């Protein structure tokens, strides 16, 4: 804690962030941004399910997202896909919380890109 009583992560990101809310009261953050978080979780779930199906059928080399490909290569498809999707979603929430003004927009975009990724995986578009 600094002399002002702020957590060091909040001090680095500035005072106009949701990091304090994320760290100290995650339930309040979830209530504040529940539609955007719900869309983000739906997108991540759909993307994860279709990614799992694609990777079991074609192998880890078909994945475009480098982190997902690396995690799946290291720990395998059954454990790697959920682990990578949790990491991607956690990073998206962290980045969204850094910019309070854009938090809802970032979470919505993350959810929509997850849904588009799921559609692409389902129809083998990439």
MODELLER restraints for C-alpha pairs under 7 A, 6 or more apart:
rsr = mdl.restraints
at = mdl.atoms
rsr.add(forms.Gaussian(group=physical.xy_distance, feature=features.Distance(at['CA:1:A'], at['CA:7:A']), mean=5.01, stdev=0.5))
rsr.add(forms.Gaussian(group=physical.xy_distance, feature=features.Distance(at['CA:1:A'], at['CA:8:A']), mean=6.20, stdev=0.5))
rsr.add(forms.Gaussian(group=physical.xy_distance, feature=features.Distance(at['CA:2:A'], at['CA:8:A']), mean=6.80, stdev=0.5))
rsr.add(forms.Gaussian(group=physical.xy_distance, feature=features.Distance(at['CA:10:A'], at['CA:19:A']), mean=5.86, stdev=0.5))
rsr.add(forms.Gaussian(group=physical.xy_distance, feature=features.Distance(at['CA:10:A'], at['CA:20:A']), mean=6.15, stdev=0.5))
rsr.add(forms.Gaussian(group=physical.xy_distance, feature=features.Distance(at['CA:13:A'], at['CA:98:A']), mean=6.15, stdev=0.5))
rsr.add(forms.Gaussian(group=physical.xy_distance, feature=features.Distance(at['CA:16:A'], at['CA:100:A']), mean=6.24, stdev=0.5))
rsr.add(forms.Gaussian(group=physical.xy_distance, feature=features.Distance(at['CA:17:A'], at['CA:97:A']), mean=5.95, stdev=0.5))
rsr.add(forms.Gaussian(group=physical.xy_distance, feature=features.Distance(at['CA:17:A'], at['CA:98:A']), mean=4.90, stdev=0.5))
rsr.add(forms.Gaussian(group=physical.xy_distance, feature=features.Distance(at['CA:17:A'], at['CA:99:A']), mean=5.36, stdev=0.5))
rsr.add(forms.Gaussian(group=physical.xy_distance, feature=features.Distance(at['CA:17:A'], at['CA:100:A']), mean=4.69, stdev=0.5))
rsr.add(forms.Gaussian(group=physical.xy_distance, feature=features.Distance(at['CA:18:A'], at['CA:97:A']), mean=4.57, stdev=0.5))
rsr.add(forms.Gaussian(group=physical.xy_distance, feature=features.Distance(at['CA:18:A'], at['CA:98:A']), mean=6.02, stdev=0.5))
rsr.add(forms.Gaussian(group=physical.xy_distance, feature=features.Distance(at['CA:18:A'], at['CA:100:A']), mean=5.54, stdev=0.5))
rsr.add(forms.Gaussian(group=physical.xy_distance, feature=features.Distance(at['CA:19:A'], at['CA:97:A']), mean=5.50, stdev=0.5))
rsr.add(forms.Gaussian(group=physical.xy_distance, feature=features.Distance(at['CA:19:A'], at['CA:98:A']), mean=6.09, stdev=0.5))
rsr.add(forms.Gaussian(group=physical.xy_distance, feature=features.Distance(at['CA:21:A'], at['CA:29:A']), mean=6.05, stdev=0.5))
rsr.add(forms.Gaussian(group=physical.xy_distance, feature=features.Distance(at['CA:22:A'], at['CA:29:A']), mean=6.14, stdev=0.5))
rsr.add(forms.Gaussian(group=physical.xy_distance, feature=features.Distance(at['CA:33:A'], at['CA:104:A']), mean=6.50, stdev=0.5))
rsr.add(forms.Gaussian(group=physical.xy_distance, feature=features.Distance(at['CA:36:A'], at['CA:104:A']), mean=5.77, stdev=0.5))
rsr.add(forms.Gaussian(group=physical.xy_distance, feature=features.Distance(at['CA:36:A'], at['CA:107:A']), mean=5.47, stdev=0.5))
rsr.add(forms.Gaussian(group=physical.xy_distance, feature=features.Distance(at['CA:36:A'], at['CA:108:A']), mean=5.18, stdev=0.5))
rsr.add(forms.Gaussian(group=physical.xy_distance, feature=features.Distance(at['CA:37:A'], at['CA:107:A']), mean=6.29, stdev=0.5))
rsr.add(forms.Gaussian(group=physical.xy_distance, feature=features.Distance(at['CA:39:A'], at['CA:108:A']), mean=6.27, stdev=0.5))
rsr.add(forms.Gaussian(group=physical.xy_distance, feature=features.Distance(at['CA:39:A'], at['CA:111:A']), mean=5.03, stdev=0.5))
rsr.add(forms.Gaussian(group=physical.xy_distance, feature=features.Distance(at['CA:40:A'], at['CA:107:A']), mean=5.77, stdev=0.5))
rsr.add(forms.Gaussian(group=physical.xy_distance, feature=features.Distance(at['CA:40:A'], at['CA:108:A']), mean=6.21, stdev=0.5))
rsr.add(forms.Gaussian(group=physical.xy_distance, feature=features.Distance(at['CA:40:A'], at['CA:110:A']), mean=5.78, stdev=0.5))
rsr.add(forms.Gaussian(group=physical.xy_distance, feature=features.Distance(at['CA:40:A'], at['CA:111:A']), mean=3.65, stdev=0.5))
rsr.add(forms.Gaussian(group=physical.xy_distance, feature=features.Distance(at['CA:41:A'], at['CA:111:A']), mean=6.73, stdev=0.5))
rsr.add(forms.Gaussian(group=physical.xy_distance, feature=features.Distance(at['CA:42:A'], at['CA:111:A']), mean=6.69, stdev=0.5))
rsr.add(forms.Gaussian(group=physical.xy_distance, feature=features.Distance(at['CA:43:A'], at['CA:111:A']), mean=4.36, stdev=0.5))
rsr.add(forms.Gaussian(group=physical.xy_distance, feature=features.Distance(at['CA:43:A'], at['CA:112:A']), mean=6.22, stdev=0.5))
rsr.add(forms.Gaussian(group=physical.xy_distance, feature=features.Distance(at['CA:43:A'], at['CA:114:A']), mean=4.20, stdev=0.5))
rsr.add(forms.Gaussian(group=physical.xy_distance, feature=features.Distance(at['CA:43:A'], at['CA:115:A']), mean=4.63, stdev=0.5))
rsr.add(forms.Gaussian(group=physical.xy_distance, feature=features.Distance(at['CA:44:A'], at['CA:85:A']), mean=6.45, stdev=0.5))
rsr.add(forms.Gaussian(group=physical.xy_distance, feature=features.Distance(at['CA:44:A'], at['CA:89:A']), mean=6.90, stdev=0.5))
rsr.add(forms.Gaussian(group=physical.xy_distance, feature=features.Distance(at['CA:44:A'], at['CA:111:A']), mean=6.58, stdev=0.5))
rsr.add(forms.Gaussian(group=physical.xy_distance, feature=features.Distance(at['CA:44:A'], at['CA:114:A']), mean=5.38, stdev=0.5))
rsr.add(forms.Gaussian(group=physical.xy_distance, feature=features.Distance(at['CA:46:A'], at['CA:114:A']), mean=6.99, stdev=0.5))
rsr.add(forms.Gaussian(group=physical.xy_distance, feature=features.Distance(at['CA:46:A'], at['CA:115:A']), mean=6.39, stdev=0.5))
rsr.add(forms.Gaussian(group=physical.xy_distance, feature=features.Distance(at['CA:46:A'], at['CA:118:A']), mean=5.62, stdev=0.5))
rsr.add(forms.Gaussian(group=physical.xy_distance, feature=features.Distance(at['CA:47:A'], at['CA:114:A']), mean=5.28, stdev=0.5))
rsr.add(forms.Gaussian(group=physical.xy_distance, feature=features.Distance(at['CA:47:A'], at['CA:115:A']), mean=6.32, stdev=0.5))
rsr.add(forms.Gaussian(group=physical.xy_distance, feature=features.Distance(at['CA:47:A'], at['CA:117:A']), mean=5.86, stdev=0.5))
rsr.add(forms.Gaussian(group=physical.xy_distance, feature=features.Distance(at['CA:47:A'], at['CA:118:A']), mean=4.36, stdev=0.5))
rsr.add(forms.Gaussian(group=physical.xy_distance, feature=features.Distance(at['CA:48:A'], at['CA:81:A']), mean=6.39, stdev=0.5))
rsr.add(forms.Gaussian(group=physical.xy_distance, feature=features.Distance(at['CA:48:A'], at['CA:82:A']), mean=6.68, stdev=0.5))
rsr.add(forms.Gaussian(group=physical.xy_distance, feature=features.Distance(at['CA:48:A'], at['CA:85:A']), mean=6.22, stdev=0.5))
rsr.add(forms.Gaussian(group=physical.xy_distance, feature=features.Distance(at['CA:50:A'], at['CA:118:A']), mean=5.61, stdev=0.5))
rsr.add(forms.Gaussian(group=physical.xy_distance, feature=features.Distance(at['CA:50:A'], at['CA:121:A']), mean=5.73, stdev=0.5))
rsr.add(forms.Gaussian(group=physical.xy_distance, feature=features.Distance(at['CA:50:A'], at['CA:122:A']), mean=6.11, stdev=0.5))
rsr.add(forms.Gaussian(group=physical.xy_distance, feature=features.Distance(at['CA:51:A'], at['CA:121:A']), mean=6.52, stdev=0.5))
rsr.add(forms.Gaussian(group=physical.xy_distance, feature=features.Distance(at['CA:52:A'], at['CA:77:A']), mean=6.85, stdev=0.5))
rsr.add(forms.Gaussian(group=physical.xy_distance, feature=features.Distance(at['CA:52:A'], at['CA:81:A']), mean=6.15, stdev=0.5))
rsr.add(forms.Gaussian(group=physical.xy_distance, feature=features.Distance(at['CA:54:A'], at['CA:121:A']), mean=6.68, stdev=0.5))
rsr.add(forms.Gaussian(group=physical.xy_distance, feature=features.Distance(at['CA:55:A'], at['CA:77:A']), mean=6.83, stdev=0.5))
rsr.add(forms.Gaussian(group=physical.xy_distance, feature=features.Distance(at['CA:56:A'], at['CA:77:A']), mean=6.87, stdev=0.5))
rsr.add(forms.Gaussian(group=physical.xy_distance, feature=features.Distance(at['CA:60:A'], at['CA:69:A']), mean=5.68, stdev=0.5))
rsr.add(forms.Gaussian(group=physical.xy_distance, feature=features.Distance(at['CA:60:A'], at['CA:72:A']), mean=6.50, stdev=0.5))
rsr.add(forms.Gaussian(group=physical.xy_distance, feature=features.Distance(at['CA:60:A'], at['CA:73:A']), mean=6.43, stdev=0.5))
rsr.add(forms.Gaussian(group=physical.xy_distance, feature=features.Distance(at['CA:61:A'], at['CA:69:A']), mean=6.89, stdev=0.5))
rsr.add(forms.Gaussian(group=physical.xy_distance, feature=features.Distance(at['CA:63:A'], at['CA:69:A']), mean=5.68, stdev=0.5))
rsr.add(forms.Gaussian(group=physical.xy_distance, feature=features.Distance(at['CA:67:A'], at['CA:84:A']), mean=6.99, stdev=0.5))
rsr.add(forms.Gaussian(group=physical.xy_distance, feature=features.Distance(at['CA:68:A'], at['CA:81:A']), mean=6.74, stdev=0.5))
rsr.add(forms.Gaussian(group=physical.xy_distance, feature=features.Distance(at['CA:68:A'], at['CA:84:A']), mean=5.27, stdev=0.5))
rsr.add(forms.Gaussian(group=physical.xy_distance, feature=features.Distance(at['CA:71:A'], at['CA:80:A']), mean=5.35, stdev=0.5))
rsr.add(forms.Gaussian(group=physical.xy_distance, feature=features.Distance(at['CA:71:A'], at['CA:84:A']), mean=6.32, stdev=0.5))
rsr.add(forms.Gaussian(group=physical.xy_distance, feature=features.Distance(at['CA:72:A'], at['CA:80:A']), mean=4.33, stdev=0.5))
rsr.add(forms.Gaussian(group=physical.xy_distance, feature=features.Distance(at['CA:72:A'], at['CA:81:A']), mean=6.25, stdev=0.5))
rsr.add(forms.Gaussian(group=physical.xy_distance, feature=features.Distance(at['CA:92:A'], at['CA:107:A']), mean=6.96, stdev=0.5))
rsr.add(forms.Gaussian(group=physical.xy_distance, feature=features.Distance(at['CA:92:A'], at['CA:110:A']), mean=6.99, stdev=0.5))
rsr.add(forms.Gaussian(group=physical.xy_distance, feature=features.Distance(at['CA:93:A'], at['CA:107:A']), mean=6.88, stdev=0.5))
rsr.add(forms.Gaussian(group=physical.xy_distance, feature=features.Distance(at['CA:96:A'], at['CA:102:A']), mean=6.74, stdev=0.5))
rsr.add(forms.Gaussian(group=physical.xy_distance, feature=features.Distance(at['CA:96:A'], at['CA:103:A']), mean=4.36, stdev=0.5))
rsr.add(forms.Gaussian(group=physical.xy_distance, feature=features.Distance(at['CA:96:A'], at['CA:106:A']), mean=5.61, stdev=0.5))
rsr.add(forms.Gaussian(group=physical.xy_distance, feature=features.Distance(at['CA:96:A'], at['CA:107:A']), mean=6.46, stdev=0.5))
rsr.add(forms.Gaussian(group=physical.xy_distance, feature=features.Distance(at['CA:97:A'], at['CA:103:A']), mean=5.73, stdev=0.5))
rsr.add(forms.Gaussian(group=physical.xy_distance, feature=features.Distance(at['CA:120:A'], at['CA:126:A']), mean=6.38, stdev=0.5))
